[in-house]
Amino acid sequence: MQVMYALLKPGGTMICSDFHPFTKIADILNLEQPSMSYFSTAVFEGEMAHARFYEDSVRQQMPRCSYRKYTISEIINAVINNKFILKRFDEHPAWDNPDVPGEFTITADRGVR
């Protein structure tokens, strides 16, 4: 969030849309990533999130990534603690199960100071 704040010009709006941290407890989006405790702070290695949508020949050439999945409170507090003005927070249902969250979107402004 600190980098995004620095890159955004005063008065600009930041839109952050990502996988919901609820996906930590189960692979509800079928991204073939490990499940863990919602409050885990572990860093793990895995494929890029959408790698499974590519042919195996392309998938095998993609670099591995290091992941640290944050809780929703860590994400929202990072927005607030980095001087953004939080405007909106929305949760969106998982692709295959409308009963659980799958993604979220945050809109926040950078003040004009």
C-alpha positions in Angstrom: 0.0 0.0 0.0 2.9 2.3 0.7 4.2 1.9 -2.9 0.7 2.4 -4.3 0.2 5.5 -2.3 3.6 6.9 -3.5 2.7 6.1 -7.2 -0.8 7.7 -7.0 -1.0 11.4 -7.6 -2.8 13.6 -5.1 -6.5 13.4 -5.5 -6.2 10.1 -7.3 -8.2 6.9 -6.6 -6.7 3.5 -5.8 -8.8 0.5 -6.8 -7.5 -2.8 -5.3 -9.3 -6.0 -6.4 -7.9 -9.3 -5.3 -8.7 -12.8 -4.0 -10.5 -12.7 -0.7 -8.3 -13.9 2.3 -11.1 -16.3 3.1 -9.7 -18.5 0.4 -6.8 -19.3 2.8 -8.9 -21.9 4.6 -9.9 -23.8 1.5 -9.2 -23.8 -2.2 -12.7 -22.5 -3.0 -11.6 -20.9 -6.2 -9.8 -24.1 -7.4 -6.5 -22.3 -7.9 -4.6 -25.4 -6.7 -3.1 -23.5 -3.7 -2.7 -24.9 -0.2 -5.3 -24.2 2.5 -4.1 -23.0 5.9 -5.2 -21.3 9.0 -7.0 -18.0 8.2 -4.5 -16.3 10.6 -1.4 -17.9 9.2 1.5 -15.6 8.4 3.5 -18.3 6.6 5.2 -17.6 3.3 4.9 -20.4 0.8 6.0 -21.1 -2.7 3.5 -21.9 -5.5 2.5 -21.3 -9.1 1.1 -18.0 -10.3 -2.6 -17.9 -9.4 -3.9 -18.4 -13.0 -1.2 -20.8 -14.1 -3.7 -23.7 -14.3 -5.5 -22.0 -17.2 -2.5 -22.3 -19.5 -1.3 -25.4 -21.4 1.2 -27.5 -19.6 4.0 -26.5 -21.9 3.5 -22.8 -21.0 2.7 -23.6 -17.3 6.0 -25.4 -16.8 7.9 -22.3 -18.0 6.2 -19.9 -15.5 8.4 -19.0 -12.5 7.3 -20.0 -9.0 6.1 -17.3 -6.7 6.4 -16.6 -3.0 3.1 -15.9 -1.3 2.0 -14.5 2.0 -1.8 -14.4 2.3 -3.0 -11.5 4.5 -6.2 -11.3 6.5 -8.9 -8.8 5.5 -8.1 -6.7 8.6 -4.4 -6.6 7.6 -5.4 -5.4 4.1 -7.8 -2.7 5.3 -5.5 -1.5 8.0 -2.7 -1.2 5.5 -4.9 1.1 3.4 -5.7 3.2 6.5 -2.2 3.2 7.9 -0.7 4.4 4.6 -2.8 7.6 4.5 -5.4 6.5 2.0 -9.0 7.7 2.6 -11.0 4.4 2.5 -14.1 5.0 0.4 -15.5 1.6 -0.1 -15.0 -2.1 0.6 -16.9 -4.8 -1.2 -16.9 -8.6 -1.0 -17.8 -10.7 -4.0 -18.9 -14.4 -4.0 -16.7 -17.2 -5.1 -17.0 -18.3 -8.7 -18.5 -21.7 -8.0 -20.1 -21.1 -4.6 -22.1 -17.9 -4.0 -22.3 -18.7 -0.3 -18.6 -17.9 0.5 -16.4 -14.9 -0.4 -14.0 -15.3 -3.3 -12.8 -11.8 -4.1 -12.9 -8.3 -2.7 -12.6 -4.7 -4.0 -11.3 -1.7 -2.1 -11.6 1.9 -3.3 -9.6 4.6 -1.5 -8.4 8.1 -2.3 -5.1 9.8 -1.9 -5.7 13.1 -0.2 -4.8 16.4 -2.0 -2.4 17.6 0.7 
